[in-house]
């Protein structure tokens, strides 16, 4: 089977209203998604998302692409197309299936307390029982968990992802001990920079809830100082016993399964984490179903779209059914694809985000990356009681322009609006 043609194009997708303002202010996530269509010489058509439009695979073996293609969109589309050509589900091409239902989680970035409560209710309605949530220093995490616990169904758990913002174990312990008092909190991800192995050992010895870490990688959003959190080697993490479970990126099948084999030897559970469409969710469910230690809730964040290119795997009581029909097992809505491809991009908007403290002090920022690093580097105190974030989108006013210019060069401290 050879790849006859590759067609790749961008889709302009829209986030659901409950998270859209927060997703659009983030530096790591946007609404543009790349979709790839692969047609084989036998007529089979497969679909994938992500990737970089690598058309060098045209004319080459689709079977080889399953193993060797570095473009995630093309590789996924080949799993779909080859599976359809052979009449087999994608997981058969990946490895031996160990489960037909995989634990699956809901996901969002940081949200104000009431928005978080609304999303807990929404996630529970969709069938989720685990919610992976970005916990950030510009919000009061106790207020957030109070709001979440007030509405969370019995047994519903939030895993709080700090991306290293708690800095070091002595600062992290009081906050994490308070948060573990909430029955809706299930565990903590990357509470401190992942190079700090001794800090992780301290936290594991002093806390009652599990800690997850990215395997063999850093977790902090620092770009101005390369290597600031380069992480620690996977074997080093396992030897030190620094985490209870691990997070694997969802890109290449062989890479994930190779790491899964190591974690299986050490009996360490993990989840697969990525952001994409319903196609990516199906791909993750197939892959997780072949990994014995993929026992934690994987995710693809596909339920954040107002309109998707397909219907994703059904989630019931926290588990996604792995598709059983050939390929990825989802039917692409070609009408939705055409409309999303034709939809104009969301206009770029300048924003000033202001972190407000209970005593009236304010720090204003012209961008999310600037704000992340101000907290990482200790310019602003984080996770303090009553702290909150306010975002001001460019309204054309002279007041906005003056504040945006003032805080563009560096974060600006002020006591009044």
NULUMKE-529290 format. One record per residue: residue number from 1; x, y, z negated of N, C-alpha, C in turn. Coordinates in steps of 0.02 Angstrom, whole numbers. Example, Ala and Ser with C-alpha at 12.3 -4.5 7.8 and 13.67 -1.06 7.14 Angstrom:
> 1 660 -284 -390 615 -225 -390 660 -165 -390;
> 2 642 -112 -354 684 -53 -357 645 2 -394;
***
This chain:
> 1 42 -60 0 0 0 0 44 62 0;
> 2 33 105 49 72 166 53 26 227 46;
> 3 57 281 23 19 343 14 15 378 82;
> 4 -46 384 106 -56 416 171 -55 491 165;
> 5 -87 518 114 -89 590 106 -98 609 33;
> 6 -74 668 16 -82 697 -51 -110 767 -42;
> 7 -165 779 -76 -196 846 -73 -200 872 -145;
> 8 -175 932 -156 -173 959 -223 -196 1032 -222;
> 9 -236 1050 -271 -262 1119 -273 -281 1136 -344;
> 10 -285 1201 -357 -302 1225 -424 -376 1233 -434;
> 11 -399 1217 -493 -468 1228 -513 -470 1283 -566;
> 12 -518 1327 -561 -527 1379 -612 -585 1359 -656;
> 13 -568 1328 -712 -618 1301 -757 -632 1350 -814;
> 14 -689 1341 -846 -709 1386 -900 -717 1347 -965;
> 15 -693 1377 -1019 -700 1346 -1085 -770 1358 -1112;
> 16 -793 1312 -1155 -857 1322 -1188 -854 1385 -1231;
> 17 -911 1417 -1240 -913 1483 -1271 -885 1483 -1342;
> 18 -893 1428 -1378 -870 1426 -1448 -795 1432 -1456;
> 19 -756 1417 -1403 -684 1419 -1409 -651 1464 -1357;
> 20 -689 1487 -1307 -660 1523 -1251 -617 1584 -1272;
> 21 -641 1629 -1316 -599 1687 -1333 -533 1667 -1364;
> 22 -533 1614 -1402 -473 1592 -1438 -425 1555 -1391;
> 23 -452 1515 -1346 -409 1481 -1298 -376 1530 -1250;
> 24 -412 1582 -1231 -386 1630 -1182 -333 1675 -1212;
> 25 -331 1683 -1278 -277 1722 -1308 -214 1681 -1319;
> 26 -219 1615 -1313 -162 1572 -1327 -111 1574 -1271;
> 27 -47 1563 -1289 5 1563 -1238 13 1493 -1207;
> 28 -14 1443 -1239 -1 1374 -1218 -58 1343 -1177;
> 29 -115 1376 -1173 -172 1344 -1139 -211 1397 -1099;
> 30 -231 1376 -1039 -271 1420 -996 -322 1379 -958;
> 31 -360 1413 -916 -415 1380 -882 -398 1354 -812;
> 32 -337 1364 -789 -318 1339 -723 -292 1267 -729;
> 33 -323 1222 -693 -305 1151 -694 -290 1128 -623;
> 34 -235 1092 -614 -218 1066 -548 -248 997 -539;
> 35 -282 987 -483 -312 923 -466 -277 894 -406;
> 36 -265 829 -407 -230 795 -352 -273 738 -324;
> 37 -278 736 -259 -313 681 -224 -262 642 -183;
> 38 -258 577 -194 -212 533 -157 -254 485 -115;
> 39 -238 481 -51 -271 434 -6 -220 383 17;
> 40 -236 318 10 -191 265 31 -204 245 103;
> 41 -157 208 132 -165 188 202 -220 137 212;
> 42 -246 108 156 -304 62 161 -370 98 150;
> 43 -368 164 142 -428 204 133 -448 218 62;
> 44 -416 186 14 -432 198 -56 -412 269 -76;
> 45 -455 302 -115 -443 371 -137 -440 373 -212;
> 46 -389 406 -238 -382 413 -311 -373 486 -330;
> 47 -390 500 -393 -388 569 -418 -346 572 -482;
> 48 -312 629 -490 -275 641 -552 -273 715 -567;
> 49 -256 733 -629 -248 804 -645 -179 816 -673;
> 50 -160 880 -676 -93 898 -697 -44 893 -639;
> 51 20 897 -654 70 889 -602 87 954 -567;
> 52 131 948 -517 159 1008 -484 155 1004 -407;
> 53 107 967 -382 97 964 -309 157 935 -273;
> 54 181 877 -296 238 844 -265 215 800 -207;
> 55 224 825 -146 201 788 -87 257 746 -55;
> 56 314 741 -89 368 700 -61 351 626 -63;
> 57 298 608 -98 278 537 -102 235 516 -43;
> 58 216 561 0 179 541 59 221 493 102;
> 59 191 438 122 225 388 161 262 336 121;
> 60 264 345 55 300 299 11 252 250 -23;
> 61 280 201 -56 240 149 -88 201 175 -148;
> 62 136 163 -147 95 182 -204 111 140 -265;
> 63 130 77 -255 149 34 -311 212 61 -344;
> 64 259 85 -305 319 114 -333 304 178 -372;
> 65 255 216 -348 237 278 -382 210 265 -452;
> 66 179 207 -462 154 191 -529 211 190 -580;
> 67 270 171 -557 327 165 -602 373 226 -600;
> 68 379 257 -543 435 304 -532 415 376 -518;
> 69 352 391 -506 332 458 -489 331 503 -551;
> 70 369 557 -548 373 602 -605 317 654 -606;
> 71 280 660 -551 224 707 -548 164 673 -580;
> 72 142 700 -636 89 667 -675 23 663 -637;
> 73 9 713 -596 -53 711 -558 -53 658 -505;
> 74 4 652 -469 10 601 -417 10 532 -448;
> 75 47 524 -503 49 458 -535 -20 436 -558;
> 76 -56 480 -590 -124 463 -613 -169 445 -555;
> 77 -165 485 -501 -207 472 -443 -190 404 -412;
> 78 -126 384 -415 -107 318 -389 -135 262 -432;
> 79 -136 271 -497 -168 220 -540 -242 213 -522;
> 80 -273 269 -506 -343 267 -487 -352 233 -418;
> 81 -311 254 -369 -319 228 -301 -298 154 -296;
> 82 -242 136 -326 -219 66 -323 -267 20 -360;
> 83 -292 44 -418 -342 4 -454 -404 -8 -412;
> 84 -426 44 -377 -485 36 -334 -470 -13 -277;
> 85 -410 -8 -247 -393 -52 -192 -389 -125 -213;
> 86 -367 -137 -274 -361 -206 -300 -424 -229 -337;
> 87 -470 -183 -349 -530 -201 -386 -518 -212 -460;
> 88 -467 -177 -487 -448 -186 -557 -448 -119 -594;
> 89 -468 -119 -659 -461 -58 -699 -388 -38 -706;
> 90 -376 26 -717 -308 52 -721 -267 18 -776;
> 91 -299 -1 -831 -260 -30 -886 -227 -96 -866;
> 92 -256 -132 -817 -226 -194 -794 -159 -180 -761;
> 93 -152 -122 -729 -89 -103 -697 -38 -76 -748;
> 94 -61 -59 -807 -17 -30 -858 13 -83 -904;
> 95 -26 -133 -923 -3 -184 -969 -61 -224 -996;
> 96 -47 -269 -1044 -99 -311 -1072 -143 -270 -1119;
> 97 -208 -274 -1109 -253 -236 -1152 -260 -270 -1220;
> 98 -257 -229 -1273 -263 -255 -1341 -328 -233 -1374;
> 99 -363 -186 -1343 -428 -164 -1371 -470 -135 -1315;
> 100 -535 -142 -1319 -579 -116 -1267 -610 -49 -1287;
> 101 -600 -29 -1349 -622 37 -1372 -563 68 -1409;
> 102 -550 132 -1396 -492 165 -1427 -516 224 -1469;
> 103 -484 235 -1527 -503 294 -1568 -486 358 -1530;
> 104 -533 405 -1531 -525 467 -1492 -544 526 -1535;
> 105 -508 582 -1526 -517 641 -1568 -539 701 -1528;
> 106 -573 746 -1561 -588 813 -1536 -528 857 -1551;
> 107 -523 914 -1517 -465 958 -1526 -482 1030 -1509;
> 108 -455 1076 -1548 -455 1147 -1529 -393 1180 -1558;
> 109 -378 1241 -1536 -328 1281 -1569 -360 1313 -1631;
> 110 -324 1361 -1661 -348 1393 -1723 -411 1433 -1711;
> 111 -456 1432 -1760 -521 1466 -1756 -537 1499 -1822;
> 112 -577 1552 -1822 -603 1580 -1884 -645 1528 -1920;
> 113 -654 1535 -1986 -690 1484 -2025 -759 1465 -1997;
> 114 -800 1514 -1979 -867 1497 -1955 -865 1463 -1888;
> 115 -821 1485 -1844 -813 1452 -1779 -790 1380 -1788;
> 116 -745 1369 -1836 -723 1301 -1851 -781 1258 -1874;
> 117 -822 1284 -1918 -880 1247 -1942 -926 1229 -1883;
> 118 -936 1276 -1838 -979 1263 -1780 -949 1207 -1737;
> 119 -883 1207 -1729 -851 1156 -1687 -851 1087 -1721;
> 120 -848 1086 -1787 -855 1022 -1823 -923 992 -1808;
> 121 -975 1033 -1811 -1043 1009 -1796 -1048 986 -1723;
> 122 -1019 1024 -1678 -1020 1007 -1607 -984 941 -1595;
> 123 -925 933 -1624 -886 872 -1614 -923 811 -1641;
> 124 -954 819 -1700 -991 763 -1729 -1050 744 -1684;
> 125 -1083 794 -1655 -1139 780 -1610 -1117 741 -1548;
> 126 -1055 754 -1525 -1028 719 -1467 -1006 648 -1482;
> 127 -1004 631 -1546 -985 563 -1565 -916 558 -1596;
> 128 -881 614 -1604 -814 612 -1634 -818 607 -1710;
> 129 -766 576 -1739 -760 572 -1811 -693 598 -1835;
> 130 -650 618 -1788 -586 648 -1803 -578 711 -1760;
> 131 -552 763 -1791 -544 828 -1758 -473 851 -1773;
> 132 -432 856 -1722 -364 882 -1731 -366 958 -1721;
> 133 -345 994 -1773 -355 1066 -1776 -289 1102 -1788;
> 134 -277 1155 -1749 -217 1195 -1758 -224 1241 -1819;
> 135 -183 1230 -1869 -185 1270 -1930 -130 1323 -1925;
> 136 -150 1386 -1926 -103 1441 -1912 -98 1489 -1972;
> 137 -39 1522 -1979 -27 1564 -2039 -67 1628 -2041;
> 138 -101 1646 -1986 -141 1707 -1987 -213 1694 -2008;
> 139 -227 1634 -2033 -291 1619 -2063 -280 1590 -2133;
> 140 -331 1597 -2175 -330 1566 -2242 -355 1494 -2233;
> 141 -312 1443 -2240 -333 1375 -2227 -384 1349 -2278;
> 142 -384 1377 -2338 -434 1356 -2387 -503 1379 -2365;
> 143 -508 1441 -2342 -572 1465 -2316 -595 1422 -2257;
> 144 -549 1404 -2213 -566 1363 -2156 -593 1294 -2177;
> 145 -559 1263 -2224 -581 1196 -2245 -645 1199 -2287;
> 146 -655 1253 -2323 -719 1260 -2359 -776 1263 -2309;
> 147 -766 1300 -2255 -818 1305 -2203 -828 1238 -2168;
> 148 -774 1203 -2154 -780 1138 -2120 -813 1086 -2165;
> 149 -794 1084 -2228 -821 1034 -2273 -896 1044 -2285;
> 150 -918 1105 -2281 -989 1119 -2294 -1034 1087 -2241;
> 151 -1007 1073 -2182 -1049 1046 -2128 -1026 977 -2103;
> 152 -966 955 -2123 -939 893 -2096 -980 833 -2120;
> 153 -999 788 -2075 -1033 726 -2095 -987 683 -2138;
> 154 -1016 639 -2176 -976 594 -2218 -929 553 -2173;
> 155 -866 551 -2192 -817 513 -2155 -783 552 -2099;
> 156 -807 611 -2084 -776 653 -2032 -711 682 -2059;
> 157 -656 678 -2020 -591 700 -2044 -558 749 -1996;
> 158 -525 799 -2025 -484 845 -1987 -411 832 -2000;
> 159 -372 826 -1946 -300 824 -1952 -274 894 -1937;
> 160 -236 922 -1983 -214 992 -1978 -144 995 -1950;
> 161 -137 1028 -1893 -74 1032 -1857 -44 1101 -1868;
> 162 13 1105 -1903 44 1168 -1921 99 1189 -1872;
> 163 120 1145 -1828 176 1160 -1783 235 1192 -1820;
> 164 249 1167 -1880 307 1190 -1918 300 1256 -1954;
> 165 240 1285 -1955 232 1352 -1983 237 1355 -2059;
> 166 237 1298 -2093 246 1300 -2166 319 1304 -2186;
> 167 363 1303 -2137 434 1321 -2143 477 1271 -2181;
> 168 464 1257 -2244 505 1210 -2282 465 1181 -2339;
> 169 489 1125 -2367 448 1085 -2412 424 1123 -2473;
> 170 466 1164 -2503 445 1199 -2564 387 1247 -2551;
> 171 388 1279 -2493 332 1323 -2476 271 1283 -2455;
> 172 282 1226 -2423 227 1186 -2397 188 1150 -2451;
> 173 222 1125 -2502 190 1081 -2550 128 1111 -2584;
> 174 131 1173 -2611 71 1199 -2644 11 1205 -2597;
> 175 24 1224 -2535 -31 1232 -2487 -59 1164 -2467;
> 176 -16 1116 -2454 -40 1050 -2433 -75 1014 -2490;
> 177 -50 1022 -2551 -84 991 -2608 -154 1019 -2618;
> 178 -162 1084 -2606 -228 1114 -2612 -273 1087 -2556;
> 179 -247 1082 -2496 -288 1061 -2439 -308 987 -2445;
> 180 -265 945 -2474 -283 875 -2479 -339 862 -2530;
> 181 -359 914 -2567 -416 907 -2612 -482 903 -2573;
> 182 -482 927 -2511 -543 926 -2471 -552 856 -2441;
> 183 -610 827 -2451 -621 760 -2425 -625 757 -2350;
> 184 -635 815 -2317 -638 816 -2244 -569 818 -2212;
> 185 -516 826 -2252 -448 828 -2225 -420 757 -2224;
> 186 -398 736 -2164 -374 668 -2156 -299 661 -2155;
> 187 -262 714 -2137 -190 710 -2134 -161 774 -2107;
> 188 -94 777 -2106 -58 836 -2085 -9 819 -2029;
> 189 -6 863 -1979 41 853 -1924 93 908 -1924;
> 190 157 889 -1918 213 935 -1910 208 995 -1957;
> 191 204 983 -2023 196 1041 -2069 256 1087 -2070;
> 192 318 1060 -2061 378 1101 -2061 419 1083 -1999;
> 193 470 1123 -1982 510 1106 -1923 536 1034 -1926;
> 194 536 1001 -1870 549 929 -1870 623 910 -1874;
> 195 667 959 -1872 738 946 -1885 750 933 -1959;
> 196 703 952 -2002 711 948 -2075 688 880 -2101;
> 197 729 829 -2091 711 761 -2110 703 755 -2186;
> 198 748 786 -2225 743 783 -2298 678 815 -2321;
> 199 658 870 -2288 595 902 -2307 536 856 -2296;
> 200 536 820 -2240 482 772 -2226 481 716 -2278;
> 201 539 693 -2298 542 641 -2350 513 667 -2416;
> 202 528 729 -2432 501 759 -2493 424 763 -2490;
> 203 399 786 -2434 326 793 -2427 292 725 -2431;
> 204 320 675 -2398 289 608 -2400 288 581 -2471;
> 205 339 597 -2510 342 570 -2579 296 606 -2627;
> 206 273 666 -2607 235 708 -2654 161 716 -2634;
> 207 143 692 -2576 74 701 -2552 38 634 -2548;
> 208 -28 637 -2551 -69 577 -2548 -97 563 -2478;
> 209 -92 612 -2433 -118 602 -2365 -60 589 -2317;
> 210 -74 556 -2261 -21 540 -2212 3 602 -2175;
> 211 66 597 -2152 97 649 -2113 115 620 -2045;
> 212 98 657 -1992 117 637 -1923 167 686 -1896;
> 213 211 661 -1853 261 704 -1822 268 686 -1748;
> 214 289 734 -1708 305 720 -1638 367 675 -1636;
> 215 364 623 -1596 419 576 -1593 477 605 -1553;
> 216 536 608 -1587 598 629 -1554 593 697 -1519;
> 217 560 744 -1552 551 810 -1522 540 862 -1576;
> 218 545 925 -1557 527 979 -1602 453 993 -1597;
> 219 429 1039 -1639 358 1053 -1639 342 1128 -1643;
> 220 394 1169 -1651 382 1241 -1663 378 1280 -1598;
> 221 337 1333 -1598 329 1376 -1540 378 1434 -1544;
> 222 442 1419 -1538 495 1470 -1537 530 1465 -1470;
> 223 532 1521 -1434 566 1521 -1368 625 1569 -1366;
> 224 629 1617 -1412 683 1666 -1410 749 1638 -1433;
> 225 748 1584 -1471 810 1552 -1495 808 1478 -1474;
> 226 836 1462 -1416 836 1392 -1394 868 1346 -1446;
> 227 836 1290 -1457 862 1242 -1506 843 1257 -1578;
> 228 801 1308 -1589 783 1326 -1657 751 1267 -1693;
> 229 709 1230 -1658 683 1167 -1686 689 1114 -1632;
> 230 748 1086 -1626 760 1035 -1575 734 967 -1596;
> 231 709 963 -1657 683 900 -1681 738 854 -1705;
> 232 723 789 -1707 770 739 -1731 761 677 -1688;
> 233 811 636 -1683 806 578 -1640 752 530 -1666;
> 234 719 495 -1619 669 447 -1639 695 394 -1687;
> 235 751 361 -1670 779 312 -1717 794 342 -1785;
> 236 818 406 -1785 832 439 -1848 769 450 -1889;
> 237 716 471 -1857 652 480 -1892 629 414 -1923;
> 238 632 361 -1884 608 296 -1909 652 270 -1965;
> 239 717 277 -1959 763 253 -2011 753 291 -2076;
> 240 739 356 -2070 730 398 -2130 660 392 -2160;
> 241 613 361 -2123 545 357 -2148 514 425 -2158;
> 242 524 470 -2110 503 539 -2120 430 552 -2104;
> 243 396 504 -2073 325 514 -2056 287 449 -2062;
> 244 222 456 -2072 178 397 -2075 155 375 -2006;
> 245 153 423 -1959 131 409 -1891 161 459 -1844;
> 246 152 448 -1779 185 489 -1730 137 512 -1675;
> 247 158 565 -1641 121 595 -1586 162 586 -1522;
> 248 132 557 -1470 166 548 -1406 131 589 -1353;
> 249 170 623 -1311 141 660 -1256 113 613 -1204;
> 250 60 634 -1170 27 591 -1122 45 609 -1051;
> 251 104 588 -1028 124 605 -959 139 542 -919;
> 252 195 509 -934 217 452 -895 200 386 -929;
> 253 170 340 -893 148 276 -923 207 237 -951;
> 254 260 227 -913 315 186 -936 350 217 -996;
> 255 356 284 -996 389 316 -1053 348 307 -1116;
> 256 282 316 -1111 240 307 -1170 243 234 -1194;
> 257 239 187 -1149 240 117 -1169 307 96 -1197;
> 258 362 125 -1173 428 109 -1200 433 133 -1273;
> 259 409 194 -1285 409 220 -1354 361 180 -1397;
> 260 303 161 -1369 255 121 -1406 285 54 -1428;
> 261 329 25 -1386 361 -38 -1405 407 -29 -1465;
> 262 443 27 -1468 486 41 -1525 443 50 -1588;
> 263 390 89 -1582 347 101 -1640 312 36 -1662;
> 264 299 -8 -1616 269 -72 -1633 318 -113 -1676;
> 265 382 -111 -1659 432 -147 -1698 435 -121 -1770;
> 266 423 -56 -1778 426 -26 -1844 358 -21 -1878;
> 267 308 -46 -1844 239 -44 -1869 217 26 -1889;
> 268 232 73 -1844 212 142 -1855 157 160 -1805;
> 269 99 182 -1829 44 200 -1783 58 267 -1749;
> 270 23 279 -1694 31 341 -1657 -33 358 -1621;
> 271 -35 420 -1595 -88 438 -1548 -56 470 -1487;
> 272 -92 468 -1431 -71 500 -1369 -108 565 -1363;
> 273 -71 618 -1348 -101 686 -1350 -86 723 -1285;
> 274 -137 749 -1255 -130 788 -1194 -192 832 -1186;
> 275 -190 876 -1137 -248 919 -1123 -263 914 -1048;
> 276 -324 898 -1031 -342 892 -961 -416 884 -951;
> 277 -434 855 -894 -504 845 -877 -527 776 -901;
> 278 -588 758 -882 -613 691 -898 -570 637 -866;
> 279 -537 652 -810 -491 605 -779 -434 589 -827;
> 280 -407 640 -859 -352 630 -906 -377 591 -967;
> 281 -437 605 -989 -465 568 -1046 -470 493 -1030;
> 282 -493 477 -969 -498 407 -949 -428 376 -946;
> 283 -380 412 -918 -312 388 -913 -283 373 -982;
> 284 -294 418 -1030 -270 408 -1098 -303 346 -1129;
> 285 -368 338 -1118 -402 281 -1148 -375 215 -1120;
> 286 -362 212 -1054 -333 153 -1024 -264 138 -1056;
> 287 -222 189 -1060 -154 180 -1084 -154 160 -1158;
> 288 -194 195 -1199 -197 178 -1270 -222 108 -1282;
> 289 -264 83 -1236 -291 16 -1245 -240 -38 -1235;
> 290 -180 -21 -1207 -127 -70 -1197 -72 -66 -1249;
> 291 -79 -22 -1298 -27 -11 -1349 -52 -32 -1417;
> 292 -21 -82 -1447 -46 -110 -1510 -49 -59 -1566;
> 293 0 -13 -1569 2 35 -1625 -30 102 -1608;
> 294 -66 107 -1552 -105 168 -1537 -169 166 -1579;
> 295 -160 167 -1644 -215 157 -1691 -243 222 -1719;
> 296 -207 277 -1707 -233 343 -1725 -270 373 -1666;
> 297 -310 424 -1679 -356 449 -1628 -320 490 -1575;
> 298 -318 464 -1514 -289 499 -1457 -337 554 -1433;
> 299 -313 596 -1388 -355 652 -1366 -334 677 -1298;
> 300 -381 708 -1264 -368 742 -1200 -400 811 -1197;
> 301 -438 830 -1249 -469 897 -1253 -517 911 -1196;
> 302 -542 859 -1164 -583 869 -1104 -652 896 -1120;
> 303 -675 890 -1182 -741 915 -1199 -743 990 -1211;
> 304 -687 1024 -1197 -687 1097 -1204 -709 1134 -1141;
> 305 -721 1097 -1087 -742 1129 -1024 -817 1136 -1018;
> 306 -839 1193 -995 -911 1202 -980 -933 1154 -926;
> 307 -891 1147 -875 -906 1100 -821 -842 1064 -802;
> 308 -847 998 -798 -788 956 -784 -796 926 -714;
> 309 -743 893 -691 -744 862 -625 -774 792 -626;
> 310 -785 766 -686 -814 699 -693 -841 693 -764;
> 311 -876 639 -777 -899 624 -844 -848 579 -877;
> 312 -824 600 -936 -772 563 -969 -798 501 -1005;
> 313 -752 461 -1033 -772 402 -1071 -820 421 -1128;
> 314 -868 379 -1141 -917 392 -1194 -884 381 -1261;
> 315 -893 430 -1307 -867 424 -1375 -925 408 -1421;
> 316 -917 353 -1457 -969 332 -1506 -935 315 -1571;
> 317 -958 347 -1625 -930 334 -1692 -854 340 -1692;
> 318 -829 389 -1654 -757 403 -1655 -715 362 -1607;
> 319 -747 318 -1568 -710 275 -1521 -735 287 -1450;
> 320 -687 288 -1403 -703 295 -1332 -703 226 -1299;
> 321 -754 213 -1260 -757 151 -1223 -708 155 -1164;
> 322 -663 107 -1158 -617 105 -1103 -655 83 -1040;
> 323 -652 122 -986 -689 103 -925 -669 34 -900;
> 324 -717 -1 -872 -705 -70 -849 -708 -76 -773;
> 325 -728 -23 -739 -733 -25 -666 -665 -8 -635;
> 326 -655 -21 -571 -589 -13 -541 -560 58 -546;
> 327 -494 62 -549 -460 126 -555 -470 157 -624;
> 328 -475 222 -626 -487 256 -690 -557 243 -716;
> 329 -602 223 -671 -670 206 -692 -715 266 -703;
> 330 -699 323 -673 -742 381 -676 -756 406 -606;
> 331 -815 430 -594 -835 454 -529 -826 530 -525;
> 332 -785 552 -479 -772 624 -471 -831 657 -437;
> 333 -852 714 -465 -907 753 -437 -876 801 -386;
> 334 -879 782 -322 -846 822 -270 -877 891 -263;
> 335 -941 896 -278 -973 962 -276 -945 1008 -329;
> 336 -935 980 -390 -905 1019 -444 -834 1038 -426;
> 337 -797 993 -396 -728 1008 -376 -726 1066 -328;
> 338 -770 1066 -278 -771 1119 -228 -789 1186 -260;
> 339 -837 1185 -305 -858 1248 -336 -805 1274 -384;
> 340 -772 1229 -421 -719 1251 -467 -658 1276 -430;
> 341 -644 1246 -372 -588 1268 -332 -601 1337 -302;
> 342 -664 1352 -288 -682 1417 -257 -693 1471 -309;
> 343 -699 1452 -372 -715 1500 -424 -656 1546 -437;
> 344 -668 1611 -443 -612 1657 -455 -581 1646 -524;
> 345 -517 1662 -529 -482 1655 -593 -508 1706 -643;
> 346 -503 1689 -706 -521 1736 -759 -469 1793 -757;
> 347 -491 1856 -751 -443 1911 -746 -397 1914 -806;
> 348 -335 1931 -793 -286 1940 -848 -308 2000 -890;
> 349 -307 1991 -955 -328 2044 -1001 -273 2056 -1052;
> 350 -256 2119 -1062 -208 2135 -1115 -245 2133 -1182;
> 351 -210 2109 -1233 -241 2103 -1299 -193 2128 -1353;
> 352 -221 2158 -1403 -184 2172 -1464 -215 2129 -1519;
> 353 -174 2087 -1550 -199 2047 -1605 -172 2076 -1670;
> 354 -215 2083 -1718 -196 2114 -1781 -210 2065 -1838;
> 355 -158 2052 -1877 -165 2009 -1937 -180 2055 -1995;
> 356 -236 2043 -2029 -259 2087 -2081 -254 2052 -2149;
> 357 -223 2085 -2197 -215 2058 -2264 -267 2089 -2311;
> 358 -285 2055 -2364 -337 2081 -2410 -320 2149 -2440;
> 359 -256 2165 -2446 -238 2230 -2476 -241 2287 -2426;
> 360 -262 2273 -2364 -269 2324 -2313 -210 2328 -2266;
> 361 -155 2295 -2281 -98 2295 -2236 -113 2258 -2171;
> 362 -84 2282 -2117 -97 2253 -2051 -31 2248 -2012;
> 363 -26 2192 -1975 27 2184 -1925 -5 2175 -1858;
> 364 15 2215 -1809 -13 2210 -1742 38 2185 -1692;
> 365 13 2147 -1643 56 2114 -1595 27 2122 -1524;
> 366 72 2125 -1475 49 2131 -1406 42 2064 -1371;
> 367 63 2010 -1405 58 1944 -1375 61 1889 -1427;
> 368 37 1830 -1408 35 1773 -1454 105 1747 -1470;
> 369 150 1746 -1422 217 1722 -1436 253 1767 -1486;
> 370 244 1832 -1478 272 1880 -1525 247 1867 -1596;
> 371 182 1851 -1601 153 1838 -1667 179 1774 -1697;
> 372 183 1721 -1656 210 1658 -1681 279 1668 -1712;
> 373 323 1702 -1675 392 1708 -1699 398 1755 -1758;
> 374 355 1804 -1764 356 1847 -1823 343 1807 -1886;
> 375 298 1758 -1882 285 1715 -1940 339 1663 -1950;
> 376 363 1632 -1897 417 1583 -1904 479 1614 -1937;
> 377 496 1675 -1916 558 1706 -1939 549 1746 -2004;
> 378 490 1743 -2034 480 1771 -2100 465 1845 -2102;
> 379 450 1876 -2045 434 1948 -2047 366 1959 -2081;
> 380 320 1911 -2072 253 1918 -2101 239 1857 -2146;
> 381 211 1868 -2205 191 1811 -2247 129 1778 -2219;
> 382 127 1712 -2220 70 1676 -2191 33 1633 -2240;
> 383 -26 1610 -2218 -69 1565 -2258 -89 1595 -2325;
> 384 -92 1661 -2329 -110 1694 -2392 -186 1697 -2399;
> 385 -212 1695 -2460 -285 1698 -2470 -314 1761 -2438;
> 386 -367 1753 -2399 -402 1809 -2370 -373 1835 -2305;
> 387 -317 1809 -2282 -287 1833 -2219 -332 1815 -2160;
> 388 -332 1857 -2109 -373 1843 -2050 -344 1877 -1989;
> 389 -367 1854 -1930 -344 1881 -1867 -401 1917 -1831;
> 390 -386 1974 -1803 -434 2010 -1762 -402 2025 -1695;
> 391 -440 2014 -1641 -413 2025 -1573 -451 2081 -1539;
> 392 -414 2127 -1510 -442 2185 -1475 -422 2179 -1402;
> 393 -470 2168 -1358 -457 2165 -1287 -457 2236 -1258;
> 394 -416 2245 -1207 -408 2310 -1176 -476 2337 -1153;
> 395 -497 2393 -1183 -561 2423 -1165 -553 2488 -1127;
> 396 -490 2501 -1106 -477 2562 -1068 -470 2624 -1109;
> 397 -474 2618 -1175 -472 2677 -1217 -400 2699 -1230;
> 398 -392 2762 -1246 -327 2789 -1263 -301 2758 -1328;
> 399 -347 2742 -1373 -328 2712 -1437 -296 2643 -1426;
> 400 -328 2603 -1382 -299 2537 -1367 -231 2545 -1336;
> 401 -225 2589 -1287 -161 2598 -1252 -106 2618 -1300;
> 402 -121 2663 -1346 -69 2686 -1393 -47 2629 -1438;
> 403 -93 2589 -1462 -75 2534 -1506 -37 2479 -1468;
> 404 -60 2465 -1407 -27 2413 -1367 45 2432 -1353;
> 405 56 2495 -1333 124 2518 -1319 167 2516 -1381;
> 406 138 2535 -1438 177 2538 -1501 201 2470 -1523;
> 407 159 2419 -1513 178 2352 -1538 208 2308 -1483;
> 408 217 2334 -1423 247 2294 -1370 321 2281 -1382;
> 409 356 2332 -1406 428 2325 -1417 442 2278 -1476;
> 410 404 2284 -1528 410 2242 -1586 346 2246 -1627;
> 411 333 2196 -1670 272 2198 -1711 268 2262 -1751;
> 412 207 2287 -1759 198 2352 -1792 159 2343 -1856;
> 413 187 2369 -1912 152 2368 -1976 115 2434 -1985;
> 414 52 2432 -2006 14 2492 -2020 -39 2474 -2072;
> 415 -67 2525 -2103 -116 2514 -2156 -185 2537 -2137;
> 416 -193 2566 -2078 -258 2587 -2055 -264 2570 -1981;
> 417 -327 2563 -1957 -339 2551 -1886 -323 2614 -1847;
***
